[in-house]
Every structure is written in C-alpha cells, then in structure tokens.
Amino acid sequence: MESETLSTQNDSAQASSLDVQQTTCCIVGSGPAGAFLALLLARKGVPVILLEAHTDFDREFRADSIHPAIMENLERLGLADDVLQLRHTKMLGISFISKDGTFTISDFTQLKTRYPYMLMVPQPRFLAFLTDRAKQDPNFRLVMGARAERLIEENGVVRGVVYRGQDGFHEVRAQLVVGADGRFSRTRQLAGLEPEKLSPPMDILWFYLPHYQDDPDAAGALHLGPGRFAILFDHFESWQVGYAIQPGTYQQVRDAGLVPLRRALAELVPWLANRVDTLRDWNEQISLLSVQTSRLKQWYRPGVLLIGDAAHTMNPVGGFGNNLAIQDAIVAANLLTGPLLAGTLQEKDLAAVQHQRELPTKVLQFFQITVQKQIRKHGLDAEKPFRVPLFFRIVRSIPGMRNRQAALTAFGIRPAKVDP
Ligand SMILES: Cc1cc2nc3c(=O)[nH]c(=O)nc-3n(C[C@H](O)[C@H](O)[C@H](O)COP(=O)(O)OP(=O)(O)OC[C@H]3O[C@@H](n4cnc5c(N)ncnc54)[C@H](O)[C@@H]3O)c2cc1C
C-alpha cells in the first residue's frame, strides 16, 4: 500500500518544529459529512478539531438539498425548526423537463413524514449553520483555511494530521482521523486507498445567471435536450446553473465560444433567454467539473476512516450525495462515540461503519448509474429530442413503485437515525 505519511522517525526534525494540538477526533473537510459528524461528536462530549481547506464556505459546486431523512434527524437534534428559518425553497419532487413537458420521477408529497420535500438551502449557509451550532460546544474547534497535507503514522497506525494553515504548518494528534474531504480526497490518497471507478465521467459547466422577481419555481429540475441537460439551484439573487455536455466535448464546446452556449441554454430553458447574454467571459464565469461515480473497497485503515464522497464519490444525478454523506456521519457518530470516549477505538469499530453504510451506498450508486445511462442514451448521447425513457415511465405508472422510488431518494435504504 503506497502511502505518503509523515513518519515521526524519518521526519522528526520537521515534526518537532510544528506546534502540536491534541484532540480525540480530527476531521478533514467541512462539507456536509464533516460538519455534521463534528456537530454530533462534539455534542456527545468527544473533543473534535475540524479542518477546512477553504477560508469560507462560499464556493461553487455545492449541492443545496437537505433530504427528508436529514430533516428528521435535525428534528431529533432539536434543530429542524431553526433550519427552516434559513432562507429556503422546497422541492416537492424530482422532475425532468423536456419538449414533452414535465415528468416527475420522485413525488415527495405522498411520503409519510413531517418533511415531505427536499429543503433547498444554499449549502454555504447550511454549513455555516452546522458549524455555528457546533461552536456552542467547548469540545469543538473549527480551523478554516487549514489544508491537510500529511498523515502522521506510528507503527502502521494513523495518529494525526499535518495541515498547512494561513500561518504555516501545524500538527493535530488524534485517536482518529476522519477523511470527509470530498471527491478529490487528499486523506484517501495519503492513506493509500484507491477508489474503484464505477461509471464514465460526466462533464458539467457551472456558472451563475441573474435571478428575476417573476422567475418560475424551478430549483432542482433537470432540463433535458438532445446532447445536453441543465440543472438549476435557486440562490435567491442568482441561479446556480449546472450545464452537462457530452463527455469529451469540452474543448470543442469551449472553442465554439459563448454564442452557441448561450443559444443552446436558451433553447433548453426558454425563460433564461433574457439573461444568457450576461455570460461574457468564459475564464471568469464558467468552470468545468468532471464527476465520476466511484467507491472504495475498504473505507478505513488503523486510525483513519473515510466517509461521504471521500469513500464513495457521487455525481449529481438523483441528488443522493448529501443524503448519503450525512447518513455516513450519523452512523460514524453512533458507532464511534463510545470507543472514542473510552479510548478503546479499534479497526473493527471502523469496519462496522463501513459495514452499515456499504449496502445503502451500493444501492443508490447502482440506481444513479442506471439513471445516468438512461440520460446518456436518451439525452446526452442522442441526436433527437429527449424522450422520457421506458424505465421511468414504468416506474411512474405503478403507484407502489412510484412511492418506493420517492422514498429511496428521500431516505435511502436503512436510513440512519441519530442516537438519542
Ligand atoms: C456538480 C455536482 C452537483 C451535485 N448536486 C447534488 C445535489 O443537488 N444534491 C445532492 O445531494 N448531491 C449532489 N451532488 C453530490 C454532493 O455534492 C456530494 O455527494 C456531497 O457534497 C458530499 O459531501 P462531503 O461532505 O462528503 O464532501 P464535500 O461536500 O465535497 O466536502 C468536502 C470538504 O472538504 C474540504 N477539503 C478538501 N480537501 C481538503 C484538505 N486537504 N484539507 C481540508 N479540507 C479539505 C473541501 O473544501 C470541502 O469543504 C452533486 C455533486 C456534484 C459534483
């Protein structure tokens, strides 16, 4: 196993010059998985240091959805009403919009829950909310602008992290390091864990467009056309737009310039036509993100655990990623609090987290890859206008299956519940 660790023997000179902070659990990455885990552990009395590479939460490529399963858990924590105070929209289902009209594949309104919707809160706001709540607990410490760069390893066991802060390098020593650092996880790479690629990549252009007062309530719907689709997130003053292009055509699309891009977008989402000309500078305004579904065979090594996208990268299809990531955090907190507080954490405790979360992950990834194939076959790779695939028409026509499909998106399988 190839690993790039800071051995205290080999690099003692470098290590001794660093300041050393002690904690019980060091979490790398304050996305949905890391922030939720930190909040739960701190509330249960486990000292936590949460390292976030960026200096704020305000950046692109963020998913805004808070699923019914997460709302129920927030209620168990006494936080649901406070989250509902954040500026939000509610998505009652997941829909495809094409020339054929609107086709809802997941209708949440029939679900038996107090929260029969996907709450859409701009993710920076939600992460700030979680970490603000965690800060009320003296066990919690958040370090922004702290990029994990090395693992500290002793006798084959990970004992901590070296991070580059705004004022130089620092060392955090902990019983457990949790890598919640997302799809390009540095912790995963440092631990020498290699994910298995499960689907071809999706190439998505991201940009913002202005939001006007009488715009439709369009958050979260997939707008599909031949060879492309777009998804919109409502950021109130602006729309965050994800525009998927045929894989491998980025250079071609870019060389063609902004005019065809604006035209294609206006055709796909006609009510955006009156603002597409605000896209004026490719370098400044448009970013490419290539995303691939993948999964680790083993989510841990002695002293280190991977959760969320770091363990199983999700693409945007179906909006499952946040739900899975936060549920990983809940299971990790449920299973690891006892051993962490007692100082008895063993590899088998980390294996138990993977054991509980692996099946839900596999099922949703299978579903996501199936949908992705259908979208490619009937949309992205097709020359003709998008037609709703037979697969979805069958699912929607059978009421039992329709509800199950909505429940799968809303809760996943074996939904995790925060321990009282
Ligand atoms: C384009 C796109 C759209 C998506 N849309 C949706 C959607 O609508 N709904 C949905 O549920 N899911 C969606 N997903 C999936 C979802 O974004 C992920 O599954 C989810 O964000 C995973 O959460 P996470 O906490 O594991 O990782 P992330 O959200 O990626 O958070 C990782 C954090 O770690 C930090 N970090 C990285 N490296 C380091 C380091 N070395 N040191 C310290 N910190 C570090 C990062 O800055 C980041 O804050 C989408 C994914 C993509 C790519």
The ligand as an ORCA input file, in Angstrom:
! r2SCAN-3c Opt
* xyz 0 1
  C     -21.817     19.156     -9.778
  C     -22.430     18.408     -8.646
  C     -23.741     18.664     -8.242
  C     -24.302     17.933     -7.213
  N     -25.597     18.132     -6.850
  C     -26.107     17.454     -5.811
  C     -27.427     17.707     -5.324
  O     -28.161     18.517     -5.859
  N     -27.858     17.020     -4.216
  C     -27.043     16.140     -3.575
  O     -27.455     15.571     -2.570
  N     -25.804     15.869     -4.008
  C     -25.317     16.496     -5.099
  N     -24.046     16.253     -5.513
  C     -23.198     15.360     -4.737
  C     -22.750     16.083     -3.447
  O     -22.176     17.351     -3.769
  C     -21.723     15.270     -2.696
  O     -22.094     13.921     -2.647
  C     -21.591     15.836     -1.263
  O     -21.141     17.180     -1.320
  C     -20.611     15.021     -0.457
  O     -20.379     15.675      0.772
  P     -18.970     15.505      1.513
  O     -19.103     16.227      2.810
  O     -18.593     14.076      1.539
  O     -17.907     16.217      0.564
  P     -17.799     17.719      0.036
  O     -19.127     18.376      0.018
  O     -17.048     17.652     -1.232
  O     -16.925     18.460      1.144
  C     -15.545     18.201      1.266
  C     -14.914     19.363      2.005
  O     -13.538     19.034      2.269
  C     -12.725     20.185      2.015
  N     -11.363     19.706      1.714
  C     -10.923     19.105      0.588
  N      -9.631     18.774      0.709
  C      -9.227     19.185      1.930
  C      -7.988     19.115      2.640
  N      -6.892     18.560      2.122
  N      -7.944     19.630      3.901
  C      -9.042     20.197      4.461
  N     -10.233     20.285      3.825
  C     -10.327     19.770      2.589
  C     -13.420     20.861      0.840
  O     -13.059     22.233      0.743
  C     -14.898     20.664      1.213
  O     -15.389     21.695      2.004
  C     -23.508     16.958     -6.566
  C     -22.188     16.725     -6.960
  C     -21.662     17.437     -7.999
  C     -20.261     17.163     -8.417
*
